[in-house]
């Protein structure tokens, strides 16, 4: 256990060898990111606790989430390098699908009930009720047209997360040569994102979901690479990539002043080239900072009672923040409460609901027995 903990600060997301099933650094990083999303990011963008232009420069959280996904996959399954069979892949899809979709399903059923009792307009009919329920249980639709308040604002994440997870066994089969450096990945990602910026998919394809999936698949692969080869890159490598990404952002702002923006909320939906460069800057900065985290500090964070809920029930808390914020805003507006009171109440209610439903995300189907 001690050796595993020492390895984690090197990456925030880098693994040690032999790969453990869990890594304290991954758990701490995931907990910090979930707390950041629920408390800070959605406090800013949902309740306006800080100016949007400041908040837009803090939207770094999703690429690290997907990096952790890639690293965790390596630690749990990817290091085995077993031949992928149809049976093994279907088993993987079923096990991961239950872990992702079951907590989501319970949340959206609760959201649909809230909409029915609080936000229903017009006469009730079973046909309309089924149409609304169908909209909720489909992660691609996420209650579109049938929602209320902030119940569904954060659910855009679920469909790309499911798709990236389904692609994991194939994505992680593509392992770049050892000589590849972070600056090469940044430089290679720019033309891909520029090409993606020119593509606009029409129905039946969902343009945003497709672009989110491609964008976050890149960061998932990056996380897998980090976990697969600890200390592959030095702080100097990260600094070069950071400098190039900053230069790219500055060059775009100077050369294309009417076409690019620092509004990362707009750049994020769907992710474009500027958001890729912005994410690269933050990612390299986080990886550099992670090298300075001592084992003692890491262990202290892991034991923190404030961080523990986000480490043990992060996905559930993420889901139930839609309910927590919506109900707190609804009640707070009726009572004339200020936005900071609503914000505190929303966070407390979100954590409570997340912990209540957290057992759902720990449901595990047994793995398919390997042939002898």
N, C-alpha and C positions, 0 to 999 in steps of 0.2 A: 504493500500500500504506500509506503513512504517513497519508494522509487517511482511509482506512478505519479505521485503528487509532484515530485521534482521535475518530471518531464513536462507537465502541463503548462507552466508559465512560459516555456519556450515558444509555444504556439498560441496560447489562448486556445488554439484548436489543434496544435500538433500532437501527435501520439507518441507513445514510447514502444519499445519492442522488448518482449513479445506483447502484441496488442491486447489490452484488457477489454472486458466487456463494457466497462464504463470508465470514464476519466473525470477526475474531480475538476480539472480545468474546463472541460466541456460543460459540466453541470453549472459551474459558477458563471461561465460566459453566457450560457443560455438563460440563467436566472437574471443576470444583470440586464440582458437585452429585453427580456419580457417585462421587467420592471420599468425599463426606459420607455417601452412602447405604451404600456398601460397608463403609467403615471404622467410622463412628460409629453410624449408625442401626441397622444390623443387628448390630453389636457389642453395642449396648445391648439390643436386643429378642431377639436369638437366643442370645447368650451371657451376658447380664446383667452387662456390664462397668460399668454405672451403673444407679442405681435407675430403675424404669419411670416413676415420676411425673415425674422430671426429663426422661427421654427423650421423654415424651409432648409436652412443650412445645417439642421440637426437630424435630417432624415437619412441616417446612415444604417438603420437597424436591420433592414431586410437582407442585404447581401451577407452579413455575418450569420444570420439565422440559417441561410441555406449553406453557407460554408460549414457550419456546425453539422448540418444534416449529412453532408458529404463525408466529413471526418468521422461522425458517429457510425455511418454505414461501413466505413473501412474497419473500424474497431470491432464492430459486431459481426460483419459477414464478409466484407470485401477482401480481407487479408488472406482468406483461405485459397483464393484463386482456383476454385473448383469450376469444372466445366458446367456451363449453364444449360440445364435441360428444361424441356417444357414443363415437366412436373415440378421441378424446383422453382421455376419462375412463377407458376401459378400458386404454389404454396407461399412464396414470398408476397405476391400480390394480395392474397387472402389475409395473411397475418398482418401486413402493414395496413391494408385497407380497413380492417376492423379497428385497429388502433386509431386511425385518423377519422373514419367516418362515424363510428358509434358515438363518440362525444359530440361531434357536429350534429348528428341526427337528433340527439336529445335536446341540444340547444335550440335548433330551429323549430322543433315541435313546441317547445316552450314559447319561442318567439311568435309562432303562428297563433298560439292561444292568446297571447297578449294582444296581438293585432285584432283578433276576433272580439275580445271583450273591451278593448280600449279604442282601437282605431277602425272598427268596422263601420262602413258607410253603406247605406242602402238596405234593401230587404235581404234577409238571410235565405240562402238556398243551398242544398247539399251540392249541387253542381258547382256553384261559386266557391263553396268551401273547399271542394276537392281541387279546383283550379289554383286556389291560393296555397293550399298545402303542397301541391306539386311544385309550385314555384319555389317554395322554401327547401324542400328536400333535395332539389337539384343544385349542387354546388356551383354550377355554371350560371344559374339564374339567381341564386341566393336571395330569394324573396322579392325580386324586382317587381315593382308595381303593387306589391302587397305588404309593404313594410310600414313601420311607424317609428318616428324619431330616429335614434341611432342604432337600432337593432341590427342592421345589416351592413353598416358602413365599413366594417373591418373584414367582412367575409370574402372579399375579393381574393384574399390570400389562399383560400382553401383549394380551389380548383387547380391553380398552378402548383401548389404543394403536392397534391395528389398526383398530378401528371409527372412532376419531377421525380417523385418517389418511384413511380412506375418505371421510369426510364433509368433509374440508378444502376441496375445491373449492366445495362448497355453502355451508359456514359462512362462508368468507371473501368470498363474494359479498354478504354482509350488512354493509355498511360504515356505521356510525353517523355522524350529522352531526358536523361539526367542533366544535360547541359542547358536545358531551358531555364531562363531566369524570369523573375516577375515582370521586368520591363518588357520582355518579349511577349508575355501574355497580355499586358496592357496594350502594346502596339498592335498585337494581333486582334484584340477585341475591338479596337476602334473601327477598322474597315468593316468588320462584321456588323457592328451597330449602325454604322453609316448606311450600309445596305438595307438593314432592317428598318431604318427610318423611312426609306422610300417605299416600303411595302405597306399596302393598306388592304387588308383582307375583307371580303364581303361575306354576308351570310351564305351558307350556314356556319361559316367559321367565325369565331369570336376573336377579333383583332387583338384586343387587350390580353385575353388569356393566352393566346399563342405567343405574343411578344413577351409577356411575363414569364412564360415557361422557358423560352429560349434564354432570356436574360439570366434568370436565376439558376438555370442548368449550368451556365458558365461558372457561377460562384460555387455551386455544389461540386463540380469537378475540381475546382481549385482547393476546396476543403479536403477532398479525398486525396489530392496530391500531397498536401501538407502532412496529413496523417500517415500516408504511406511511406514518406521519406523524411523523418524528423531531421531538422537542421540542414535540410536541402539548401536553404537560403540563409544568408547572413543579414544583419541589420543594414549593412551597406547596400545589399541587393534591394531591400525594401525602400531605402532612401532614394535610390535611383528611380525606381518605379513611381514613387510619390512625386518626385520632382518632374518627371515626364508627364504625369497626369495633371499636375498643377499647370505646367506649361501648355498642355493641350487646352485646358479650360481657359487660360488667359488668352491664348491665341484665338480661340473661337470667339471670345467676347470682343476682342479688338478687331478681328477681320470680318466678323458677321454680327455686328451690333444689333441689327434689326431682326435677326433670325434665331438667336440663342438667348437664353435667359438664365438667371440664377434662381428662379422660382422652381425649386426641386420638387415641390408638390405637383406642379404641372409636368415637369420632366419625367416624373415617376410613373404617370398613368397615360399611356404606356411608357416603359423605360426607353429613353433615347440615348444618343451618344453622350450628351452632356451629363446625363445621370450616371452613365457608365464611368466617365472620367471622375466625377464627383465621388462615386462609390469607391473607386480605386484609391483616391486620395485618403479617404477615411479608413479603408481597409489596411493600407500600408501603415498609416499612423497607429492604428490599433495593434497591429502585429509588432511594430517597434515598441510601443508602450508595454505590450505583454511580456517582452523580454526582461523588463525591469521588475516584474512581479515576483517577490520572494516567496519561498515555500510557506513561511509563516503567515504572510498576508493572504495567500491563497487559502490556507486552512482556516484562517479567521473568517474570511468571506463565506466559506462553505458552512461554517458553524453559525453564521449570523441568523438570528431569529427573524430579522426583517427580510432577509433575502431568501430564507428557506422556503416560504410558500411558492415563490416564483421558480425555484429550482425543482421542487417536487410536483408542482401542479401548474406549470407554466402554460401548457396548451389549453387546459381548462380555464384558467384565468383569462387567457387571450380570448377565448370564445365568449365567456360570460361578461366581458367588459361591455359588450353591446347592450346587454340587459342592465348591468349596473349603472352605466352612464344614462341610459334612457329613463330608467325609473327614478334615479336621483334628480335628473333635470325636470322630469314631470312633476315630482313632488315638490322640488325646490321652487319651481316657478309658481306653483299654487300657494306656497307659503311666503313668497317674496324673498327667498334666500338669495344671497349674493353668489357670484360664480365661483368664488373660492370655497365657500361652504359646500356648494354643489359638487365641486371637484373632490374635496375630501370625502364627502359622503359616497360619491361614485366609486372612488378607489376602494374604500372600505367594503362597500357592498359587492364590488367586483371580486375582491379577494375572498370574501365569505362564500359567494356563490361558486367560485372556482374550486375552493377547497371542498365544498359540499359535493360537487359532481366529479371531483378528481378521480375517484375509483374507476370511473368509466375509461379513462385513458390508460389505466393499468391492466385492462383486460387483455389477456394474451392467449391466443390459440396455440396449441402444441405444434411444434415443428414436425414436418413430415419426416418420417424415419428414412435415413439414408440407406441405400442398398448395401448389403454386406460385401 
